[in-house]
Amino acid sequence: MNTLISHLSEAPAFHLRGVRYAYHHQQAVLDGIDLDINRGEQVALLGANGSGKSTLLKLLNGIYAPTEGAMQVMGRDIKSVAAGKDAFTFHQEVGLVFQDPDIQLFSATVFDDVAFGPLQLGLSVSEVQERCEEALTQMEIMHLARRAPFELSGGEKKRAAIASVLSLRPDVILLDEPTAALDPRTKWVLINLIRKLGEAGKTIITSTHELEIVPTIAKRVIVLGEERRVLADDTPERILRDRNLLVNANLIHPQLHQLGMDWSLQREVTPTNSHS
């Protein structure tokens, strides 16, 4: 029994081999993905728009099943999860935060949105309250608990959407372009909160095309190319120093080096106001 438990704990959280996905038998959005991601890793999924990042996150979350290939997530066959088998339990372990927070914020107040998941679990009122307070505190938005989602700024909505996933206490958090369309101060507030989640032991996979945030949120970078395949898999320092790779992945313009920019030297920024 102990050997079995040890084996399961050592198995990757995500195991993909030859994964391909195409919408309605059209051209493949992902075409031959081989990938292992271990529990507790903080990974940036880096790629230009249209490289398949969002689709890959939806596969990892069991919303889609691969058109071809094999895929296990948290020890489960993802095709079974996508078909509805054990999906309720699975989505307590693996949470996805969509790029558009309005998809996840549909209740009268932020607190109600954060409480929605725990209530579906049939937890007691006190347990739901505890989980909501924990998630809101982690995202530093307890002061917004009784506000309506439509009253929030873009950054506040993002943090509320993340809190609505955190209240389920998942082991894995998938974030789709979490800093898109945010102003610089709000962006770095959110980035530092994501970093803290990783430091707390969560498996964090963040899709982005913003190079400057990568060193703060990730210890590993997986680059998806415009061919919808993995171009590189390495540390942030090595990926961000590889100008040819970044050009080939359409993440920088070939003339960017003339500006003397070195993304690998970016560091955490501590904003002056954490309530954006």
N, C-alpha and C positions, 0 to 999 in steps of 0.2 A: 504493500500500500504506500509506504513512504517513497519507494522508488518511482511509483506512478505519479505521485504528487510532485516529486522533484522534476520528473520528465516534463510534466505539463507546465510547470513554472518556467522551465528553460525554453519552451517552444516560443517561436516568434509571435508577437501579437498579430502581425500581418504576414501572410505568406502567399505570394503571387507568382505563378509560372505560366508564361505564354498568354497573359491576359489580353484579350482584345474586346473592344466594345464598339458597336456601330448602332446608330439610331435608325430604326425602321429599315434595316438592310442597306443603308447608305454608306458612304465612305467612312472608314473606321475613325472614331474620335481618339481611341487609344489602340495601339497596334503592336502587341508583343511586349508586354510589361513583365519583367522578372524583378521581384523585389521582396526583401525581408525587412521588417521593422520590428525591433524588440520592444518589450514592455519597458516603460520608463524613459524612452528616448524622446528628445525634442528635435523635431525634424522640420525643416523648411522645404516645401515643395515649390520649387522655383521654375517659372516658365512665363513666356510671353502670353498675351491674350490669345486664346484659341489653341493652346498647346494641350488641352485636356485636363488641366488641374482640377476644375470643378467636377468634371465627370469622374475622375479618379476618386475624389473624396466621397462622392455618392456611391461608388462601388464599395469603398472601405466601410461605409455606413450601412450597407445592405439595402439601399434604396433601389439600386440596379443590381442585376446579376451579369457576369461576363457573357458576351456573345460566344466567346471561345476561351479556353484555358481553364486552369485550376486556381482556386482561391479559397484560403482558409483565414478567418478572422476570429481571434480569441478562441481558437479551437473548433470553430464551427465552419461548415461548408456554407459559403456566402450565398450560393444558389438556393439553399433551403431557407435561409433567413429572408431573402428577397421574396420567396414564395409564401412567407408568413409563418414558417415553423420556428417556434421559440423566439419570434421577433420581439415580443414584449420584453423578455428578459435581456435580450441582446442590446436593445436600445437603452437599457439602464447602464450598460457597461461602456457603450460607445455612443458619444453624443456629437452631433454635427451642428455647428453654428453657421447658418447660411450667410451669404454675402449681403443680402438685403434683410435687415433685422425686422422689417415689417411683416415678413413671412412668419416670424415666431412670436410677435407681439400682437395679440388679438383680444386681450381681456380689457376690463374697465380700468384696472390699475396695474402698475408694475408688479406689486406684490401678488396680485391674482395670477399674472403670467408666470411668475417664479413658482407659485404654489401649484400650478396646474399639473405638472408631472408627478410630484409626490402624492397629490390627491388621487391620481389614477392608480397609484400603488396600494391604495386602501389604508394608508398610514393614519395614525391618530392625529387629532388636531395639534397636540403638543409636538409631535414629531415633525409634522408639516411646518409648524411655526419655527422649530429649531433649524430645519434645513433651509428655509427661506432666509432667516436671519444670517445663517452661515454664508449662503451664496451672495446675498446682497452686501455683506461685509467684505467678502473676498473681492468683489468688484467695486467696493467703495461707493456704493449708491444707496445705502440705507436711508438717506435723506430723501430719496426719490420714491420710496415704497408706495406712497399713496397718490402719486402723480399718475395721470393718464399717459399712455405711450405717445399720443399725438402731441403732448406738451413738451416732449423731450427733444434735445438737440441730437444731431446725428451720432456723436460720440456716446451720449447717454443711452441712446437706443442700442448701440452695439454692446455696451456693457450690460444692459438689461437682458439682451438676448443671450449673452454668455451665462448670466446668472440663472436664466431659465433652464439651461442645460446643467449647470453645476448643482442645482438643487436635487438632481437625480444621483449625485455623487458617482459619476462615471469614472472608470479607470482611464479611458481614452477620450480626448477632446479633439475634434477635427474643426479647424477654423478656415473658412473660405474667404480670402481677401479681407481680413478683419479691419485693415486700416484704409480701405478704399474710400476716397472722397472725404477724408478727415483733414482738418487743418493741422499744422505741425505740432502744436502744443497738445491737442487732443490725441493725436496719433501716438505720441510718446507716452502719454498717460496709459493708454491701452496696451502698448507694447510692454511696458514695465509690469503691468498686471499679468499679462500672458507669461512673461518670464518667471514671475513668482509662482504661477501654477506649475510650471515645469520644475522649479526648485522644490516644490512640495511633493514631487514624485509622480505627477501625472504624465501619461504619454500624450504629447502634444504634437499634432501635425498641422502645420499652417501653410496654406497655399498663398503665394504672393508673387508679384513681379517687381516689388520694391526692394532693391538691393540693399538700401541703407539700413533696413530693419533686421536683416538676416543675422548678423553677429549677436544681436541681443536675444533673439527668440529661439535660436537653434544651435545645436552642436554638430548637426549633420545636415547636409544639403543634397537634395535630389533634384537634378535639373531635367525638365521635360523639354524636348526640342519640338520644333514645328512639324517634325515627322511623327509626332505623337508617341515617341519612345524615350526611354531614359538615355540622356546624353552623358551624364556624369553623376557620381555619387561619392561625396568626399566631405571634408571639413569646410566650414565657412571660409577660413583663411585661404585654402587652396583654390576653392571654387572662385572666390571673388578676385583673386590675383590672376586668374586665367582669362586674359583679355580675349583670346581667340574663341574660347568656349562661349563667353558672354555675347560676343558678336554673332557667332553661329546660332545661338539660341534666341537671337533677336531681343536680347535684354539690354544691350547698349548699342549705340551707333558707332560705326567704325572710326569716326573722328573724335569720339569722346576722350581718347587718351591725350588729345591736344590740350584739354582743359586741366590736365594733371590730376585727375580724380582717381582715388584709390579707395574703393568701397570697403576693402578688408580692414581699413583703419577706423571705420565708424565705431562709435562707442555709445553706451547707454546715456541717454539724456534724462535728467531729472527735472520735470517741469515745475514751474512755480505755482501752478494752480491745478489741483487734481480733481476739480469738479466740472470739467468741461464735458 
